[in-house]
Amino acid sequence: MSEFSKREIIEILKDDSQNNRLFSLADKVRSEYCGNEVHLRGLIEFSNICKCRCKYCGLRCENKNLERYRILPEEIISIAKNAVDMGYKTIVLQSGEDDFYTKEIMCEIIKEIKKLDTAVTLSIGERSFEDYKAFRESGADRYLIRIETTDENLYKKLHPNMDFNNRLRCLKDLKELGYEVGTGCLVGLPEQTNESLADDILFFKEIDADMIGIGPFITHPDTPLKDSPNGSFIKALKVMAITRILMKNINIPATTAMETLHSNGRIIALQSGANVVMPNVTSQTYRAKYEIYPNKICVNDKPEHCRKCIEGKIASIGREVSKDYGFRYK
């Protein structure tokens, strides 16, 4: 049960009778290849302005009910400094696809944050090879860009005016430039099948991604999918566990979306193959406005509280917070 064919993955996703065995094996693989440390990444959500129209996302440009914001570079750097002072060894800069943040602006932000002795992860969507190259040369270490689904027809339905092949191009460019590359998928999208989820998992392995983020689809009331049911917490956990067993030494976050559907979701994920948590260090002024999906956890908490809270939860399961930069175990 350390390698799976596509058919075997499909059967595991269909059959819940062996879930506990699956989660236990994923946890064992995580322990053997990644140890007991949990890497904390400080997440800064610096703009909720987005030019895209993804049908599942609350940040989509056609959502007129969302109060938009941009955090200016000086404040982004200040938030990052506060996070580093709290002990974070990676800063994640995440935003909608907002053209205000040009190549030049992003490079300056990256250079300043790198002076704080921290790894920098970017999650800012589709950019040109030249932009990715400039960010890398400015010190960016990792880049997250989720494929969301490898079913090209479903991708087209969910992402109006976007190009599936350009998404693949982005992942290829990032690998070529030497980033640690993160991708991932939503689980429970309308029209998604177990076959396409199996393809997603095998795609992660094929491109040898360094970090995989897997979360359940959560319905947003201000999107075209507002009447669709939420994805399944257990199904998302199974996709994550299978990914861990197949890819062994990668980094896998216990995603916030899992805890939105289950009150103890992140801890359960950490016991089922995950080894990363990304607490939000964005100022409270902005947190609730970065509403990709509704009912996100911790939107009213101070960053210091989030740090202490997750450290306590990690300790409660016999794990410890890592003190290094959290690169993929080789």
Secondary structure as a PSIPRED ss2 file (coil, helix, strand):
# PSIPRED VFORMAT (PSIPRED V4.0)

   1 M C   1.000  0.000  0.000
   2 S C   1.000  0.000  0.000
   3 E C   1.000  0.000  0.000
   4 F C   1.000  0.000  0.000
   5 S C   1.000  0.000  0.000
   6 K H   0.000  1.000  0.000
   7 R H   0.000  1.000  0.000
   8 E H   0.000  1.000  0.000
   9 I H   0.000  1.000  0.000
  10 I H   0.000  1.000  0.000
  11 E H   0.000  1.000  0.000
  12 I H   0.000  1.000  0.000
  13 L H   0.000  1.000  0.000
  14 K H   0.000  1.000  0.000
  15 D C   1.000  0.000  0.000
  16 D C   1.000  0.000  0.000
  17 S C   1.000  0.000  0.000
  18 Q C   1.000  0.000  0.000
  19 N H   0.000  1.000  0.000
  20 N H   0.000  1.000  0.000
  21 R H   0.000  1.000  0.000
  22 L H   0.000  1.000  0.000
  23 F H   0.000  1.000  0.000
  24 S H   0.000  1.000  0.000
  25 L H   0.000  1.000  0.000
  26 A H   0.000  1.000  0.000
  27 D H   0.000  1.000  0.000
  28 K H   0.000  1.000  0.000
  29 V H   0.000  1.000  0.000
  30 R H   0.000  1.000  0.000
  31 S H   0.000  1.000  0.000
  32 E H   0.000  1.000  0.000
  33 Y H   0.000  1.000  0.000
  34 C H   0.000  1.000  0.000
  35 G C   1.000  0.000  0.000
  36 N C   1.000  0.000  0.000
  37 E E   0.000  0.000  1.000
  38 V E   0.000  0.000  1.000
  39 H E   0.000  0.000  1.000
  40 L E   0.000  0.000  1.000
  41 R C   1.000  0.000  0.000
  42 G E   0.000  0.000  1.000
  43 L E   0.000  0.000  1.000
  44 I E   0.000  0.000  1.000
  45 E E   0.000  0.000  1.000
  46 F E   0.000  0.000  1.000
  47 S E   0.000  0.000  1.000
  48 N C   1.000  0.000  0.000
  49 I C   1.000  0.000  0.000
  50 C C   1.000  0.000  0.000
  51 K C   1.000  0.000  0.000
  52 C C   1.000  0.000  0.000
  53 R C   1.000  0.000  0.000
  54 C C   1.000  0.000  0.000
  55 K C   1.000  0.000  0.000
  56 Y C   1.000  0.000  0.000
  57 C C   1.000  0.000  0.000
  58 G C   1.000  0.000  0.000
  59 L C   1.000  0.000  0.000
  60 R C   1.000  0.000  0.000
  61 C C   1.000  0.000  0.000
  62 E C   1.000  0.000  0.000
  63 N C   1.000  0.000  0.000
  64 K C   1.000  0.000  0.000
  65 N C   1.000  0.000  0.000
  66 L C   1.000  0.000  0.000
  67 E C   1.000  0.000  0.000
  68 R C   1.000  0.000  0.000
  69 Y C   1.000  0.000  0.000
  70 R E   0.000  0.000  1.000
  71 I C   1.000  0.000  0.000
  72 L C   1.000  0.000  0.000
  73 P H   0.000  1.000  0.000
  74 E H   0.000  1.000  0.000
  75 E H   0.000  1.000  0.000
  76 I H   0.000  1.000  0.000
  77 I H   0.000  1.000  0.000
  78 S H   0.000  1.000  0.000
  79 I H   0.000  1.000  0.000
  80 A H   0.000  1.000  0.000
  81 K H   0.000  1.000  0.000
  82 N H   0.000  1.000  0.000
  83 A H   0.000  1.000  0.000
  84 V H   0.000  1.000  0.000
  85 D H   0.000  1.000  0.000
  86 M C   1.000  0.000  0.000
  87 G C   1.000  0.000  0.000
  88 Y C   1.000  0.000  0.000
  89 K C   1.000  0.000  0.000
  90 T E   0.000  0.000  1.000
  91 I E   0.000  0.000  1.000
  92 V E   0.000  0.000  1.000
  93 L E   0.000  0.000  1.000
  94 Q E   0.000  0.000  1.000
  95 S E   0.000  0.000  1.000
  96 G C   1.000  0.000  0.000
  97 E C   1.000  0.000  0.000
  98 D C   1.000  0.000  0.000
  99 D C   1.000  0.000  0.000
 100 F C   1.000  0.000  0.000
 101 Y C   1.000  0.000  0.000
 102 T C   1.000  0.000  0.000
 103 K H   0.000  1.000  0.000
 104 E H   0.000  1.000  0.000
 105 I H   0.000  1.000  0.000
 106 M H   0.000  1.000  0.000
 107 C H   0.000  1.000  0.000
 108 E H   0.000  1.000  0.000
 109 I H   0.000  1.000  0.000
 110 I H   0.000  1.000  0.000
 111 K H   0.000  1.000  0.000
 112 E H   0.000  1.000  0.000
 113 I H   0.000  1.000  0.000
 114 K H   0.000  1.000  0.000
 115 K C   1.000  0.000  0.000
 116 L C   1.000  0.000  0.000
 117 D C   1.000  0.000  0.000
 118 T C   1.000  0.000  0.000
 119 A E   0.000  0.000  1.000
 120 V E   0.000  0.000  1.000
 121 T E   0.000  0.000  1.000
 122 L E   0.000  0.000  1.000
 123 S E   0.000  0.000  1.000
 124 I C   1.000  0.000  0.000
 125 G C   1.000  0.000  0.000
 126 E C   1.000  0.000  0.000
 127 R C   1.000  0.000  0.000
 128 S C   1.000  0.000  0.000
 129 F H   0.000  1.000  0.000
 130 E H   0.000  1.000  0.000
 131 D H   0.000  1.000  0.000
 132 Y H   0.000  1.000  0.000
 133 K H   0.000  1.000  0.000
 134 A H   0.000  1.000  0.000
 135 F H   0.000  1.000  0.000
 136 R H   0.000  1.000  0.000
 137 E H   0.000  1.000  0.000
 138 S H   0.000  1.000  0.000
 139 G C   1.000  0.000  0.000
 140 A C   1.000  0.000  0.000
 141 D C   1.000  0.000  0.000
 142 R E   0.000  0.000  1.000
 143 Y E   0.000  0.000  1.000
 144 L E   0.000  0.000  1.000
 145 I C   1.000  0.000  0.000
 146 R C   1.000  0.000  0.000
 147 I C   1.000  0.000  0.000
 148 E E   0.000  0.000  1.000
 149 T C   1.000  0.000  0.000
 150 T C   1.000  0.000  0.000
 151 D C   1.000  0.000  0.000
 152 E H   0.000  1.000  0.000
 153 N H   0.000  1.000  0.000
 154 L H   0.000  1.000  0.000
 155 Y H   0.000  1.000  0.000
 156 K H   0.000  1.000  0.000
 157 K H   0.000  1.000  0.000
 158 L H   0.000  1.000  0.000
 159 H C   1.000  0.000  0.000
 160 P C   1.000  0.000  0.000
 161 N C   1.000  0.000  0.000
 162 M C   1.000  0.000  0.000
 163 D C   1.000  0.000  0.000
 164 F H   0.000  1.000  0.000
 165 N H   0.000  1.000  0.000
 166 N H   0.000  1.000  0.000
 167 R H   0.000  1.000  0.000
 168 L H   0.000  1.000  0.000
 169 R H   0.000  1.000  0.000
 170 C H   0.000  1.000  0.000
 171 L H   0.000  1.000  0.000
 172 K H   0.000  1.000  0.000
 173 D H   0.000  1.000  0.000
 174 L H   0.000  1.000  0.000
 175 K H   0.000  1.000  0.000
 176 E H   0.000  1.000  0.000
 177 L C   1.000  0.000  0.000
 178 G C   1.000  0.000  0.000
 179 Y C   1.000  0.000  0.000
 180 E E   0.000  0.000  1.000
 181 V E   0.000  0.000  1.000
 182 G E   0.000  0.000  1.000
 183 T E   0.000  0.000  1.000
 184 G E   0.000  0.000  1.000
 185 C E   0.000  0.000  1.000
 186 L E   0.000  0.000  1.000
 187 V E   0.000  0.000  1.000
 188 G C   1.000  0.000  0.000
 189 L C   1.000  0.000  0.000
 190 P C   1.000  0.000  0.000
 191 E C   1.000  0.000  0.000
 192 Q C   1.000  0.000  0.000
 193 T C   1.000  0.000  0.000
 194 N H   0.000  1.000  0.000
 195 E H   0.000  1.000  0.000
 196 S H   0.000  1.000  0.000
 197 L H   0.000  1.000  0.000
 198 A H   0.000  1.000  0.000
 199 D H   0.000  1.000  0.000
 200 D H   0.000  1.000  0.000
 201 I H   0.000  1.000  0.000
 202 L H   0.000  1.000  0.000
 203 F H   0.000  1.000  0.000
 204 F H   0.000  1.000  0.000
 205 K H   0.000  1.000  0.000
 206 E H   0.000  1.000  0.000
 207 I C   1.000  0.000  0.000
 208 D C   1.000  0.000  0.000
 209 A C   1.000  0.000  0.000
 210 D C   1.000  0.000  0.000
 211 M E   0.000  0.000  1.000
 212 I E   0.000  0.000  1.000
 213 G E   0.000  0.000  1.000
 214 I E   0.000  0.000  1.000
 215 G E   0.000  0.000  1.000
 216 P E   0.000  0.000  1.000
 217 F C   1.000  0.000  0.000
 218 I C   1.000  0.000  0.000
 219 T C   1.000  0.000  0.000
 220 H C   1.000  0.000  0.000
 221 P C   1.000  0.000  0.000
 222 D C   1.000  0.000  0.000
 223 T C   1.000  0.000  0.000
 224 P C   1.000  0.000  0.000
 225 L C   1.000  0.000  0.000
 226 K C   1.000  0.000  0.000
 227 D C   1.000  0.000  0.000
 228 S C   1.000  0.000  0.000
 229 P C   1.000  0.000  0.000
 230 N C   1.000  0.000  0.000
 231 G C   1.000  0.000  0.000
 232 S C   1.000  0.000  0.000
 233 F H   0.000  1.000  0.000
 234 I H   0.000  1.000  0.000
 235 K H   0.000  1.000  0.000
 236 A H   0.000  1.000  0.000
 237 L H   0.000  1.000  0.000
 238 K H   0.000  1.000  0.000
 239 V H   0.000  1.000  0.000
 240 M H   0.000  1.000  0.000
 241 A H   0.000  1.000  0.000
 242 I H   0.000  1.000  0.000
 243 T H   0.000  1.000  0.000
 244 R H   0.000  1.000  0.000
 245 I H   0.000  1.000  0.000
 246 L H   0.000  1.000  0.000
 247 M H   0.000  1.000  0.000
 248 K C   1.000  0.000  0.000
 249 N C   1.000  0.000  0.000
 250 I C   1.000  0.000  0.000
 251 N E   0.000  0.000  1.000
 252 I C   1.000  0.000  0.000
 253 P E   0.000  0.000  1.000
 254 A C   1.000  0.000  0.000
 255 T C   1.000  0.000  0.000
 256 T H   0.000  1.000  0.000
 257 A H   0.000  1.000  0.000
 258 M H   0.000  1.000  0.000
 259 E H   0.000  1.000  0.000
 260 T H   0.000  1.000  0.000
 261 L H   0.000  1.000  0.000
 262 H C   1.000  0.000  0.000
 263 S C   1.000  0.000  0.000
 264 N C   1.000  0.000  0.000
 265 G H   0.000  1.000  0.000
 266 R H   0.000  1.000  0.000
 267 I H   0.000  1.000  0.000
 268 I H   0.000  1.000  0.000
 269 A H   0.000  1.000  0.000
 270 L H   0.000  1.000  0.000
 271 Q C   1.000  0.000  0.000
 272 S C   1.000  0.000  0.000
 273 G C   1.000  0.000  0.000
 274 A C   1.000  0.000  0.000
 275 N C   1.000  0.000  0.000
 276 V E   0.000  0.000  1.000
 277 V E   0.000  0.000  1.000
 278 M C   1.000  0.000  0.000
 279 P C   1.000  0.000  0.000
 280 N E   0.000  0.000  1.000
 281 V C   1.000  0.000  0.000
 282 T C   1.000  0.000  0.000
 283 S C   1.000  0.000  0.000
 284 Q H   0.000  1.000  0.000
 285 T H   0.000  1.000  0.000
 286 Y H   0.000  1.000  0.000
 287 R H   0.000  1.000  0.000
 288 A C   1.000  0.000  0.000
 289 K C   1.000  0.000  0.000
 290 Y C   1.000  0.000  0.000
 291 E C   1.000  0.000  0.000
 292 I C   1.000  0.000  0.000
 293 Y C   1.000  0.000  0.000
 294 P C   1.000  0.000  0.000
 295 N C   1.000  0.000  0.000
 296 K C   1.000  0.000  0.000
 297 I C   1.000  0.000  0.000
 298 C C   1.000  0.000  0.000
 299 V C   1.000  0.000  0.000
 300 N C   1.000  0.000  0.000
 301 D C   1.000  0.000  0.000
 302 K C   1.000  0.000  0.000
 303 P H   0.000  1.000  0.000
 304 E H   0.000  1.000  0.000
 305 H H   0.000  1.000  0.000
 306 C H   0.000  1.000  0.000
 307 R H   0.000  1.000  0.000
 308 K H   0.000  1.000  0.000
 309 C H   0.000  1.000  0.000
 310 I H   0.000  1.000  0.000
 311 E H   0.000  1.000  0.000
 312 G H   0.000  1.000  0.000
 313 K H   0.000  1.000  0.000
 314 I H   0.000  1.000  0.000
 315 A H   0.000  1.000  0.000
 316 S H   0.000  1.000  0.000
 317 I C   1.000  0.000  0.000
 318 G C   1.000  0.000  0.000
 319 R C   1.000  0.000  0.000
 320 E E   0.000  0.000  1.000
 321 V E   0.000  0.000  1.000
 322 S C   1.000  0.000  0.000
 323 K C   1.000  0.000  0.000
 324 D C   1.000  0.000  0.000
 325 Y C   1.000  0.000  0.000
 326 G C   1.000  0.000  0.000
 327 F C   1.000  0.000  0.000
 328 R C   1.000  0.000  0.000
 329 Y C   1.000  0.000  0.000
 330 K C   1.000  0.000  0.000
